């Protein structure tokens, strides 16, 4: 009935798999858990021991294939009609995590469900990791009511249940290898096809909190992905506030005024975000300036 698919990279995934495995056993349904390690540079021998569990497989890929391709590969290996995508650095916040998804399947006609993300109260408060923690709490950990107001823009592949029939039709764009925005393109395709999406209260907690420097580096990579998606007409200029502002300035021949001082301010804001002050307004400004810089590179 359910194939739980988990992409893994440089992470010990045993606790997550064992908890999900226990809950699936309790529900007495047909299931499998498939973990694919995307050629991690850090080895965790404990992960390979997961193969000893019935209906659980853990495989290490010979080369890194990226976030989109590995999710498509996971789906292609699945044998059941429902795909539950979970990130390796997450953990269910309740013992009825699987039960709630099963209940949603039985009681709704939708074929895409998102359980959401909950802020982990034990999340690191170290200054060097504060930016990602603040971003998670303010931008990702949203209540169900708010998520359902803009259902396609609030989906998270970290905790997503989708029917195999849909995923076989709409896969992740494999043009994207690096981190970022592969999920947005997938969700916008769902929207374009009017495929119903329901957000439910069934969150996972996010444990793999990046340092400020790593988070900024990932943000840069994501913005490059976004720029290429727009350049190749895969995402419209209207889809995010950042894109709408960029399009407005470019259309009115005002983009040059931003680009004049963007490099200087980028360096200053980056230092503030990494070393001093995890402010989301500054992060948004940094993202916009960085995106504008891509136009002249």
N, C-alpha and C positions, 0 to 999 in steps of 0.2 A: 504493500500500500504506500509506504513512504521510503524514499531514499534520502538519507541525510548526507549532504555533500559538503566537504570542508576543505578549502584550499589552505595549505600550510606553508609557512616560510619562516625559518628561524624561530620556531616556537614549540614549546612543550604542550602538546594537545591532549595528553592522556586524561587529565581531570575532566575536561569538557566531554570527551568521548565516553568516558565511564559513566558520567551522570546522564547523558542522553541515552546511552545503552540501557541503563537501569530503568529509566522512564518508559522506553519503548517495550521492554520486556514486561513491565507491569500492565501495559495496555493490551498485551496479547494480540498484536497485529503483525502482519508480514512487514519486514523492514530490512534495511541494510544501511550501514554507515561506510561511506567511501571517503578516505583521506588521500589527497595527492600533495606531496611535498614538492614544491617548485624549485628543486635543486638548491636547498638551503646551504648556506655557508657555515652554519653551526649545526653540529650533529647532536641529536637527542636519542640515544639508544632505546629509551623507554617508549618512544613513539612506535618503533618497529614491533614492540611486544604486543601492540594492539591487534596484530594479526592473529593472535591466539584466541581472541573473542569470536564467537560464532556470528557470522553475517557482518563482520567488520574487516575492512581491508585498509592497509596503509602502504602506499607505494611512493618511492622517491624517483622523481624524473631525472633523466640524465643531464638535461640542460634547462635553464630557466626560460619559460615560455610566456610569462607575463600574466597579469590579473584577468584579462579577458579570455585568453585561450585556455587557461587552466579551468575556468568555470565552465566553459563550453565542453571541455574534455571530461570534466566530472559528470556533467549532464549526459553526455554520450555513453558513459559507462553505467548509468543508472538503469535499473530494471523495473522500477515501480512508477506508478502514475503521478505521484506527487514528489516534488523536489523541495527539500528544506535546505536552503543555503545558510550556513553559519560560518562566521569568521573564527579562525583558530584561537584568537585572543579574547574570546567572549565566554560567558557562562550564564546559564539560565538563572533568573532571580527567584524562581519558585519551583516546587516539586511537581506542579501540574502543567509544566510548560508544554509537553507533548499532548496532554489531554485537552488543553485549551485549543490547540491547533486542530485536533480531531473534531472537537465540538464545532469549530468554525466551519470546517468542511461540510459537516452534516447539516448545519442550520442555515447555510448561505449558498447562493448560486454563483457567487464570485469564484474566480479561479486564481486569484492572486491575493495573498494576505501578508501583512507586515505587522510583526509584534512590537517593534520599536526598541528603543535603547533607554536604559535607566542609568542615571548618574550613580556611580559607585562611591559611597560615602568614605570608603577607605582609599580612594584614589590619591595618588601622590600629591603632596602639597609642596614638594621641593620647588624652589624658584626656577630651577633649570628645566622643569617639566610643566610649569604652571599654565603656559599658553594653551597647550593641547587640552589640559584638564578644563580650563575655562570654556574653551570652544565646545567641548563635548557637553558640558552642563547647559550652556546657553543656546546652542544651535542644533544639537542632535537629540537631546533628551526632552522631547516634547510630549505633551499630553495627547491622548487619543483624539479628543475633540478638535484640537488644533491641527493635528496631522490629517484628519479627514476633510478639513476645509480645502486643502490643496494636496490631494492624495498622491498624485504622481510625482510631486516635487519633494515629498517627505519619505519616499521609500528608501530602505537601506538594505543592501545585499548582505549585510552582517547578520540579518535575521529576516529571511524572506521565504515564504512558502508559495510555490508556483506550480501549476499543473504542467505536466510534461508536454502535453499537446501544444501549449502556448510557447514553451521554451524551444520546442523543435521548430517553431515558426519564427520566433524572435530570439536570436542569440546575441551574445555580447560582441561588439565590433572588435575584430582581431587586428585591425589597423593600429589599435592602441596597445602598446606594450608596457609603457611605464605607468606609474601611479596616476590615477585621477580621471574622473568624468566618464568612465566607461559605463557606470551605473546610470548616470543622467540620460545618456543616449538610449539606453535600454528602456528606461521608464518613459521617455518621450515617445518612443515607438508604441508602447502600450497605450499611451494617451491618444495617439493618432489613430489607432485601430479601435478606440472606444472599448477597450477591454476593462471590465470593472475591477476595481481595486478596493479592498477593505482593510483599514487599519484597526487592529485590536489591541487590547491591553494584555500583552504577553511578552514583556521585555527581557532582553539579555543585558548583562552588565559588561562594560568594555574594560578589559584589564591591561591591554598593551598600549600604555600611554607613552608616546614619543617625547623625546626631549624637545625643547623649544627650537633648537637648531635643526633637528631632523624634521620637525613639523614644517618649518619654513622651506626646507629643501623639497619636501613632498608637495607643498603648496606650489612651488615653482614648477615642478614637473607636471602637476595637474593643470596649471594654467597654460603650459605649452600644449598639452593635449587638447584643451578647450579651444585654443587658437587654431590648431590644425583641424579640429572638427568644424569650426565656423568657416575656415578657409576652403574646406572641401564640401561645403554646403550640406553638412550632416546635422548641424544644429543651427537654428535660426537666431538672428540677432536679438529677438525679443524674449528669449527664453530665461534669461537671468537678469537681475538688476545691473550687474557689471556690464553685460553685453549691451543692454539698452542704453546705458550711459555712454559707453564707448561709441556706439552707433550714432547717437545724437551729436556728440562732439565732432565725429568724423564727417557726418552729413553737413554740419554747419561750419566746416573748415576751422574748428577750434582745437583739434587734437594736437596741433603743433605746439600750442601754448603749454599743454601739459607735458609734452615730451621735452621741452626746453629744460625743465628742472627736475624731471623724473629721476634721473640717475642719482643726483645728489640726495634727494629726499628718500629714495629707496635705501641707500646705504644707512642713512640716519634712522629711519623707521625700523629697519631690520635689526640694528643694534639695540634699539629700545625694546623691541619685542623679545629678542633673545636674552638680553642681559638685565633688563630693568622692569618693564611694565607690560603685562599680558592684556592689552586693551584690544577689544574686538573692533572698535572703530578704526584704530590704527591698522589692524590686520586687514580690514576691508580696503582701506586706503592703499596699503602696500600692494594688495592683490590687483587693484585697479591700475596703479602706476606700473607694476610689473607687466601687466597685460598690454598696456599702451607701449611699453618698450619693445615688445615683441614685433610690433608693427614696423619698426625701423631697423631690425636686425637682419 
